[in-house]
Amino acid sequence: MTTFALPSELTLRYRILTAADIDPLETIISAADATENRGRLPLWNEISAADPTRVVWIHQPNRERISITRDGGEPFEIELRDEGAIRALLSYPRLLIDISGLQHNVWAPLLKSAYLNKVQTRVLYAEPESYKLHPSPASATLFDLSIKFDGLEPLAGFARLIGPQDETKSLFVAMLGFEGNRPERLVMQVDPLPKVIPVIGVPGFQLEFPAFTVACNRVLLSEYNAHSEVRYARASCPFEAYDILCSIRKEYPDHYMYLAPVGTKPHALGTILFAITNPDMTEVMFDHPVRKAGRTKGVGVIHIYDLQNFHAA
C-alpha cells in the first residue's frame, strides 16, 4: 500500500484523449510549432479540421511576441506584455490551454490573464514517453534537453520593480528537474544569498526520476546545505506544488520568496499560480532555455487540470 496521497480531484488523467473528453464549449489553445510529439496532439488537428473556431494556434517567433491563427483566418501578432491584447485573445466562455508545447514565457501570461479575468479554464499537459539521453557520460545532467539558456529575464506579466524590504529575509525555492545547473545559476543572481529550499517531484513521472533529479542537483543540494530543506510534491501535480509553496509561506511568513520553476511543467504551473495569487511577496526567476528538437519521444499520460474549480489558499 502506498503512503502517498491520491492525485488531486482537480486532475483527470488519460492514456488516450478523445474528442469526447473535451468540453464542446472549450476553446483549445495549442502550440503550432512544437518540436515534440506531445507538443501538438493530433486530436487538435482533427477538431480544428471539423471546426476551425475551436482551436487557437500559437506560433512563437521570439520571446517578446506570439503569432495567432484562429477561425481559419490569417495569422496576426500580439506582444506578450500587452495585457489588453491577451485579454482580448482569451475572450471565450471556456478555455483549454495545452501547455505541453508552449514555452513558459507564453503560457504563464496567458494563464495569469485567464485567472484574473475569471475565464473558466482547464490546463492540459502531456508527458513524453521518454527523454533523450545526454551523449556525454561526464555531463552534469542525464538527459540532453537544452541547447542554451538565454539568461535571467522576467516572464511577461511577472516583472517586479521592488524586491524584498529586508534582503536578509528571503528564500530561494527551486522546483528541481534534470538540469541541475539551472537553479545553481539562478540563485547566484540573488545577493545576499538566500536560504535555499528545493522541491523534488515525488512520486515522479517514472519510478526512477526522483533519484535522477537528486543526482543531477547534487551540487546545489550540497553547496547550499539544502538536503535537510527538501520538500516533495507529486511531479505531475500543480496543486501539490502550490500547497507546498503555501506551507513554506506559513513557515516563513515574513520572508520574500524567489521562485525558480525549472523542474516539471506541472510544478511550474503550480508555481505560477502561487505567484499570481501572492504577487507582493514573490518573484519568479526564469532562465529561458532554448530546447533541443527531438529531446523527447512519444506521448505518455495526459493530464487535464481543472483551474475553474481551484480555490487559492
KOLSELO-910437 format. One record per residue (C-alpha): residue in one letter; z, x, y; residue number from 1. Coordinates in nm, 3 decimals, padded with zeros to 5 digits. Last residue first. Layout:
[seza 'A'; [Z; X; Y]; NUM] ...
END
This chain:
[seza 'A'; [-00.020; -00.538; 02.920]; 313] [seza 'A'; [-00.379; -00.643; 02.978]; 312] [seza 'H'; [-00.495; -00.957; 02.797]; 311] [seza 'F'; [-00.798; -00.936; 02.573]; 310] [seza 'N'; [-00.953; -01.274; 02.489]; 309] [seza 'Q'; [-01.282; -01.208; 02.670]; 308] [seza 'L'; [-01.263; -00.848; 02.554]; 307] [seza 'D'; [-01.355; -00.931; 02.195]; 306] [seza 'Y'; [-01.455; -00.605; 02.027]; 305] [seza 'I'; [-01.750; -00.600; 01.789]; 304] [seza 'H'; [-01.754; -00.320; 01.533]; 303] [seza 'I'; [-02.050; -00.211; 01.321]; 302] [seza 'V'; [-01.979; 00.000; 01.012]; 301] [seza 'G'; [-02.233; 00.272; 00.945]; 300] [seza 'V'; [-02.581; 00.322; 01.086]; 299] [seza 'G'; [-02.793; 00.619; 00.984]; 298] [seza 'K'; [-02.782; 00.982; 01.077]; 297] [seza 'T'; [-02.607; 01.164; 01.359]; 296] [seza 'R'; [-02.688; 01.460; 01.586]; 295] [seza 'G'; [-03.057; 01.374; 01.570]; 294] [seza 'A'; [-03.114; 01.444; 01.938]; 293] [seza 'K'; [-02.838; 01.657; 02.083]; 292] [seza 'R'; [-02.615; 01.502; 02.348]; 291] [seza 'V'; [-02.587; 01.628; 02.704]; 290] [seza 'P'; [-02.214; 01.604; 02.765]; 289] [seza 'H'; [-02.080; 01.458; 03.090]; 288] [seza 'D'; [-01.745; 01.636; 03.149]; 287] [seza 'F'; [-01.511; 01.344; 03.205]; 286] [seza 'M'; [-01.170; 01.316; 03.368]; 285] [seza 'V'; [-01.046; 00.963; 03.438]; 284] [seza 'E'; [-00.763; 00.944; 03.691]; 283] [seza 'T'; [-00.468; 00.709; 03.652]; 282] [seza 'M'; [-00.173; 00.594; 03.862]; 281] [seza 'D'; [-00.326; 00.351; 04.110]; 280] [seza 'P'; [-00.604; 00.210; 03.890]; 279] [seza 'N'; [-00.391; 00.069; 03.608]; 278] [seza 'T'; [-00.601; -00.222; 03.475]; 277] [seza 'I'; [-00.935; -00.042; 03.509]; 276] [seza 'A'; [-00.789; 00.290; 03.387]; 275] [seza 'F'; [-00.642; 00.117; 03.081]; 274] [seza 'L'; [-00.974; -00.050; 03.002]; 273] [seza 'I'; [-01.145; 00.289; 03.043]; 272] [seza 'T'; [-00.905; 00.446; 02.795]; 271] [seza 'G'; [-00.953; 00.166; 02.543]; 270] [seza 'L'; [-01.330; 00.212; 02.563]; 269] [seza 'A'; [-01.291; 00.589; 02.529]; 268] [seza 'H'; [-01.086; 00.531; 02.214]; 267] [seza 'P'; [-01.368; 00.308; 02.083]; 266] [seza 'K'; [-01.614; 00.586; 02.178]; 265] [seza 'T'; [-01.427; 00.842; 01.973]; 264] [seza 'G'; [-01.286; 01.150; 02.142]; 263] [seza 'V'; [-01.353; 01.290; 02.489]; 262] [seza 'P'; [-01.188; 01.013; 02.694]; 261] [seza 'A'; [-00.979; 01.251; 02.909]; 260] [seza 'L'; [-00.716; 01.061; 03.110]; 259] [seza 'Y'; [-00.512; 01.227; 03.385]; 258] [seza 'M'; [-00.196; 01.019; 03.418]; 257] [seza 'Y'; [00.039; 01.035; 03.718]; 256] [seza 'H'; [00.404; 01.025; 03.616]; 255] [seza 'D'; [00.684; 00.797; 03.741]; 254] [seza 'P'; [00.689; 00.563; 03.440]; 253] [seza 'Y'; [00.683; 00.842; 03.178]; 252] [seza 'E'; [00.786; 00.665; 02.855]; 251] [seza 'K'; [00.652; 00.333; 02.979]; 250] [seza 'R'; [00.318; 00.496; 03.068]; 249] [seza 'I'; [00.307; 00.663; 02.728]; 248] [seza 'S'; [00.356; 00.323; 02.565]; 247] [seza 'C'; [00.077; 00.173; 02.775]; 246] [seza 'L'; [-00.152; 00.461; 02.679]; 245] [seza 'I'; [-00.076; 00.397; 02.312]; 244] [seza 'D'; [-00.147; 00.025; 02.362]; 243] [seza 'Y'; [-00.490; 00.102; 02.511]; 242] [seza 'A'; [-00.577; 00.329; 02.217]; 241] [seza 'E'; [-00.462; 00.055; 01.978]; 240] [seza 'F'; [-00.686; -00.190; 02.165]; 239] [seza 'P'; [-00.985; 00.043; 02.162]; 238] [seza 'C'; [-00.979; 00.050; 01.781]; 237] [seza 'S'; [-01.220; 00.254; 01.567]; 236] [seza 'A'; [-01.021; 00.577; 01.562]; 235] [seza 'R'; [-00.697; 00.390; 01.485]; 234] [seza 'A'; [-00.434; 00.523; 01.722]; 233] [seza 'Y'; [-00.203; 00.821; 01.687]; 232] [seza 'R'; [00.012; 01.021; 01.926]; 231] [seza 'V'; [00.059; 01.398; 01.931]; 230] [seza 'E'; [00.343; 01.524; 02.150]; 229] [seza 'S'; [00.508; 01.756; 01.897]; 228] [seza 'H'; [00.185; 01.945; 01.839]; 227] [seza 'A'; [00.123; 01.978; 02.214]; 226] [seza 'N'; [00.268; 02.320; 02.282]; 225] [seza 'Y'; [-00.013; 02.375; 02.534]; 224] [seza 'E'; [-00.158; 02.685; 02.368]; 223] [seza 'S'; [-00.114; 02.549; 02.015]; 222] [seza 'L'; [-00.252; 02.197; 02.038]; 221] [seza 'L'; [-00.536; 02.308; 02.266]; 220] [seza 'V'; [-00.630; 02.597; 02.034]; 219] [seza 'R'; [-00.608; 02.379; 01.720]; 218] [seza 'N'; [-00.847; 02.119; 01.859]; 217] [seza 'C'; [-01.127; 02.154; 01.599]; 216] [seza 'A'; [-00.875; 02.178; 01.317]; 215] [seza 'V'; [-00.680; 01.872; 01.433]; 214] [seza 'T'; [-01.000; 01.670; 01.462]; 213] [seza 'F'; [-01.120; 01.780; 01.118]; 212] [seza 'A'; [-00.787; 01.668; 00.970]; 211] [seza 'P'; [-00.828; 01.329; 01.142]; 210] [seza 'F'; [-01.185; 01.304; 01.004]; 209] [seza 'E'; [-01.100; 01.346; 00.634]; 208] [seza 'L'; [-01.056; 00.978; 00.546]; 207] [seza 'Q'; [-01.364; 00.859; 00.738]; 206] [seza 'F'; [-01.375; 00.657; 01.059]; 205] [seza 'G'; [-01.026; 00.793; 01.111]; 204] [seza 'P'; [-00.692; 00.627; 01.041]; 203] [seza 'V'; [-00.569; 00.782; 01.262]; 202] [seza 'G'; [-00.779; 00.879; 01.565]; 201] [seza 'I'; [-00.582; 01.150; 01.743]; 200] [seza 'V'; [-00.419; 01.119; 02.086]; 199] [seza 'P'; [-00.309; 01.438; 02.261]; 198] [seza 'I'; [-00.031; 01.454; 02.524]; 197] [seza 'V'; [-00.046; 01.758; 02.752]; 196] [seza 'K'; [00.217; 01.807; 03.025]; 195] [seza 'P'; [00.038; 01.904; 03.342]; 194] [seza 'L'; [-00.092; 02.245; 03.451]; 193] [seza 'P'; [-00.035; 02.289; 03.822]; 192] [seza 'D'; [-00.321; 02.260; 03.896]; 191] [seza 'V'; [-00.559; 02.048; 03.688]; 190] [seza 'Q'; [-00.904; 02.192; 03.615]; 189] [seza 'M'; [-00.768; 02.380; 03.313]; 188] [seza 'V'; [-00.703; 02.041; 03.151]; 187] [seza 'L'; [-01.076; 01.973; 03.148]; 186] [seza 'R'; [-01.187; 02.296; 02.984]; 185] [seza 'E'; [-00.939; 02.261; 02.697]; 184] [seza 'P'; [-01.020; 01.890; 02.660]; 183] [seza 'R'; [-01.387; 01.983; 02.596]; 182] [seza 'N'; [-01.341; 02.296; 02.387]; 181] [seza 'G'; [-01.206; 02.090; 02.100]; 180] [seza 'E'; [-01.535; 01.915; 02.029]; 179] [seza 'F'; [-01.457; 01.708; 01.717]; 178] [seza 'G'; [-01.260; 01.438; 01.895]; 177] [seza 'L'; [-00.932; 01.413; 02.082]; 176] [seza 'M'; [-00.838; 01.136; 02.324]; 175] [seza 'A'; [-00.668; 01.353; 02.584]; 174] [seza 'V'; [-00.369; 01.251; 02.795]; 173] [seza 'F'; [-00.297; 01.503; 03.069]; 172] [seza 'L'; [00.032; 01.405; 03.229]; 171] [seza 'S'; [00.161; 01.448; 03.582]; 170] [seza 'K'; [00.494; 01.484; 03.755]; 169] [seza 'T'; [00.475; 01.832; 03.905]; 168] [seza 'E'; [00.191; 01.717; 04.129]; 167] [seza 'D'; [00.420; 01.476; 04.312]; 166] [seza 'Q'; [00.214; 01.233; 04.517]; 165] [seza 'P'; [-00.051; 01.232; 04.246]; 164] [seza 'G'; [-00.418; 01.237; 04.348]; 163] [seza 'I'; [-00.591; 01.061; 04.636]; 162] [seza 'L'; [-00.968; 01.015; 04.660]; 161] [seza 'R'; [-01.007; 00.899; 04.301]; 160] [seza 'A'; [-01.352; 00.823; 04.162]; 159] [seza 'F'; [-01.366; 00.560; 03.888]; 158] [seza 'G'; [-01.652; 00.336; 03.999]; 157] [seza 'A'; [-01.919; 00.577; 03.881]; 156] [seza 'L'; [-01.760; 00.827; 03.644]; 155] [seza 'P'; [-01.603; 01.116; 03.826]; 154] [seza 'E'; [-01.751; 01.467; 03.785]; 153] [seza 'L'; [-01.640; 01.753; 03.561]; 152] [seza 'G'; [-01.926; 01.952; 03.416]; 151] [seza 'D'; [-02.284; 01.911; 03.298]; 150] [seza 'F'; [-02.187; 01.986; 02.939]; 149] [seza 'K'; [-02.437; 02.146; 02.701]; 148] [seza 'I'; [-02.649; 02.083; 02.393]; 147] [seza 'S'; [-02.397; 01.854; 02.225]; 146] [seza 'L'; [-02.313; 01.730; 01.874]; 145] [seza 'D'; [-02.339; 02.001; 01.610]; 144] [seza 'F'; [-02.037; 01.924; 01.391]; 143] [seza 'L'; [-01.753; 02.147; 01.271]; 142] [seza 'T'; [-01.648; 02.264; 01.614]; 141] [seza 'A'; [-01.507; 02.600; 01.715]; 140] [seza 'S'; [-01.818; 02.763; 01.568]; 139] [seza 'A'; [-01.784; 03.057; 01.332]; 138] [seza 'P'; [-01.962; 02.875; 01.049]; 137] [seza 'S'; [-02.267; 02.844; 01.275]; 136] [seza 'P'; [-02.522; 02.573; 01.190]; 135] [seza 'H'; [-02.293; 02.290; 01.308]; 134] [seza 'L'; [-02.305; 01.995; 01.069]; 133] [seza 'K'; [-02.495; 01.683; 01.174]; 132] [seza 'Y'; [-02.279; 01.372; 01.166]; 131] [seza 'S'; [-02.286; 01.094; 00.906]; 130] [seza 'E'; [-02.323; 00.718; 00.854]; 129] [seza 'P'; [-02.300; 00.661; 01.228]; 128] [seza 'E'; [-02.054; 00.408; 01.367]; 127] [seza 'A'; [-02.190; 00.114; 01.563]; 126] [seza 'Y'; [-02.000; -00.007; 01.870]; 125] [seza 'L'; [-02.032; -00.354; 02.020]; 124] [seza 'V'; [-01.848; -00.487; 02.325]; 123] [seza 'R'; [-01.776; -00.854; 02.393]; 122] [seza 'T'; [-01.765; -01.001; 02.740]; 121] [seza 'Q'; [-01.689; -01.326; 02.916]; 120] [seza 'V'; [-01.751; -01.229; 03.278]; 119] [seza 'K'; [-01.422; -01.219; 03.468]; 118] [seza 'N'; [-01.556; -01.036; 03.773]; 117] [seza 'L'; [-01.309; -00.752; 03.720]; 116] [seza 'Y'; [-01.398; -00.722; 03.352]; 115] [seza 'A'; [-01.776; -00.741; 03.394]; 114] [seza 'S'; [-01.773; -00.490; 03.680]; 113] [seza 'K'; [-01.549; -00.246; 03.493]; 112] [seza 'L'; [-01.757; -00.276; 03.177]; 111] [seza 'L'; [-02.078; -00.200; 03.361]; 110] [seza 'P'; [-01.910; 00.093; 03.538]; 109] [seza 'A'; [-01.798; 00.235; 03.199]; 108] [seza 'W'; [-02.126; 00.161; 03.016]; 107] [seza 'V'; [-02.341; 00.392; 03.224]; 106] [seza 'N'; [-02.128; 00.704; 03.289]; 105] [seza 'H'; [-02.009; 00.682; 02.928]; 104] [seza 'Q'; [-02.363; 00.719; 02.794]; 103] [seza 'L'; [-02.520; 00.423; 02.621]; 102] [seza 'G'; [-02.642; 00.441; 02.261]; 101] [seza 'S'; [-02.342; 00.286; 02.086]; 100] [seza 'I'; [-02.221; 00.097; 02.395]; 99] [seza 'D'; [-02.377; -00.235; 02.290]; 98] [seza 'I'; [-02.263; -00.473; 02.563]; 97] [seza 'L'; [-02.251; -00.838; 02.453]; 96] [seza 'L'; [-02.231; -01.053; 02.762]; 95] [seza 'R'; [-02.155; -01.416; 02.842]; 94] [seza 'P'; [-02.232; -01.650; 03.132]; 93] [seza 'Y'; [-02.477; -01.403; 03.289]; 92] [seza 'S'; [-02.462; -01.236; 03.630]; 91] [seza 'L'; [-02.435; -00.883; 03.491]; 90] [seza 'L'; [-02.724; -00.738; 03.689]; 89] [seza 'A'; [-02.594; -00.899; 04.008]; 88] [seza 'R'; [-02.253; -00.732; 03.960]; 87] [seza 'I'; [-02.430; -00.402; 03.896]; 86] [seza 'A'; [-02.631; -00.437; 04.216]; 85] [seza 'G'; [-02.319; -00.520; 04.415]; 84] [seza 'E'; [-02.127; -00.226; 04.269]; 83] [seza 'D'; [-02.393; 00.023; 04.375]; 82] [seza 'R'; [-02.242; 00.341; 04.227]; 81] [seza 'L'; [-02.466; 00.320; 03.920]; 80] [seza 'E'; [-02.771; 00.303; 04.144]; 79] [seza 'I'; [-03.031; 00.048; 04.038]; 78] [seza 'E'; [-03.385; 00.086; 03.906]; 77] [seza 'F'; [-03.653; -00.166; 03.815]; 76] [seza 'P'; [-03.855; -00.216; 03.500]; 75] [seza 'E'; [-04.138; -00.473; 03.494]; 74] [seza 'G'; [-04.074; -00.806; 03.329]; 73] [seza 'G'; [-04.012; -00.922; 02.971]; 72] [seza 'D'; [-03.700; -01.107; 03.087]; 71] [seza 'R'; [-03.529; -00.771; 03.133]; 70] [seza 'T'; [-03.607; -00.405; 03.183]; 69] [seza 'I'; [-03.354; -00.200; 03.380]; 68] [seza 'S'; [-03.374; 00.164; 03.490]; 67] [seza 'I'; [-03.043; 00.338; 03.545]; 66] [seza 'R'; [-02.913; 00.554; 03.826]; 65] [seza 'E'; [-02.692; 00.850; 03.913]; 64] [seza 'R'; [-02.668; 01.042; 03.585]; 63] [seza 'N'; [-03.041; 01.057; 03.519]; 62] [seza 'P'; [-03.332; 00.870; 03.362]; 61] [seza 'Q'; [-03.103; 00.637; 03.164]; 60] [seza 'H'; [-03.310; 00.345; 03.036]; 59] [seza 'I'; [-03.130; 00.013; 02.990]; 58] [seza 'W'; [-03.279; -00.285; 02.808]; 57] [seza 'V'; [-03.146; -00.633; 02.881]; 56] [seza 'V'; [-03.185; -00.864; 02.580]; 55] [seza 'R'; [-03.176; -01.245; 02.553]; 54] [seza 'T'; [-03.443; -01.320; 02.815]; 53] [seza 'P'; [-03.714; -01.165; 02.593]; 52] [seza 'D'; [-03.674; -01.448; 02.336]; 51] [seza 'A'; [-03.822; -01.408; 01.987]; 50] [seza 'A'; [-03.932; -01.048; 02.044]; 49] [seza 'S'; [-03.599; -00.972; 02.215]; 48] [seza 'I'; [-03.402; -01.105; 01.918]; 47] [seza 'E'; [-03.603; -00.896; 01.672]; 46] [seza 'N'; [-03.585; -00.585; 01.890]; 45] [seza 'W'; [-03.207; -00.631; 01.922]; 44] [seza 'L'; [-03.175; -00.663; 01.545]; 43] [seza 'P'; [-03.341; -00.323; 01.501]; 42] [seza 'L'; [-03.023; -00.165; 01.648]; 41] [seza 'R'; [-03.071; 00.081; 01.929]; 40] [seza 'G'; [-02.810; 00.356; 01.937]; 39] [seza 'R'; [-02.731; 00.342; 01.564]; 38] [seza 'N'; [-03.049; 00.527; 01.472]; 37] [seza 'E'; [-02.981; 00.798; 01.730]; 36] [seza 'T'; [-03.196; 00.915; 02.022]; 35] [seza 'A'; [-03.129; 00.611; 02.240]; 34] [seza 'D'; [-03.397; 00.529; 02.498]; 33] [seza 'A'; [-03.368; 00.151; 02.535]; 32] [seza 'A'; [-02.990; 00.139; 02.543]; 31] [seza 'S'; [-02.851; -00.210; 02.497]; 30] [seza 'I'; [-02.723; -00.511; 02.691]; 29] [seza 'I'; [-02.726; -00.837; 02.496]; 28] [seza 'T'; [-02.700; -01.170; 02.676]; 27] [seza 'E'; [-02.464; -01.398; 02.489]; 26] [seza 'L'; [-02.518; -01.774; 02.481]; 25] [seza 'P'; [-02.654; -01.767; 02.125]; 24] [seza 'D'; [-02.331; -01.593; 02.014]; 23] [seza 'I'; [-02.439; -01.313; 01.782]; 22] [seza 'D'; [-02.329; -01.310; 01.417]; 21] [seza 'A'; [-02.609; -01.548; 01.317]; 20] [seza 'A'; [-02.861; -01.294; 01.447]; 19] [seza 'T'; [-02.748; -01.060; 01.171]; 18] [seza 'L'; [-02.528; -00.751; 01.154]; 17] [seza 'I'; [-02.496; -00.570; 00.821]; 16] [seza 'R'; [-02.182; -00.376; 00.735]; 15] [seza 'Y'; [-01.985; -00.579; 00.984]; 14] [seza 'R'; [-01.646; -00.558; 01.155]; 13] [seza 'L'; [-01.487; -00.803; 01.397]; 12] [seza 'T'; [-01.216; -00.687; 01.635]; 11] [seza 'L'; [-00.985; -00.899; 01.853]; 10] [seza 'E'; [-00.759; -00.964; 01.556]; 9] [seza 'S'; [-00.674; -00.595; 01.575]; 8] [seza 'P'; [-00.706; -00.390; 01.260]; 7] [seza 'L'; [-00.413; -00.408; 01.016]; 6] [seza 'A'; [-00.120; -00.182; 01.086]; 5] [seza 'F'; [-00.092; 00.139; 00.888]; 4] [seza 'T'; [00.166; 00.174; 00.615]; 3] [seza 'T'; [-00.094; 00.136; 00.341]; 2] [seza 'M'; [00.000; 00.000; 00.000]; 1] 
END
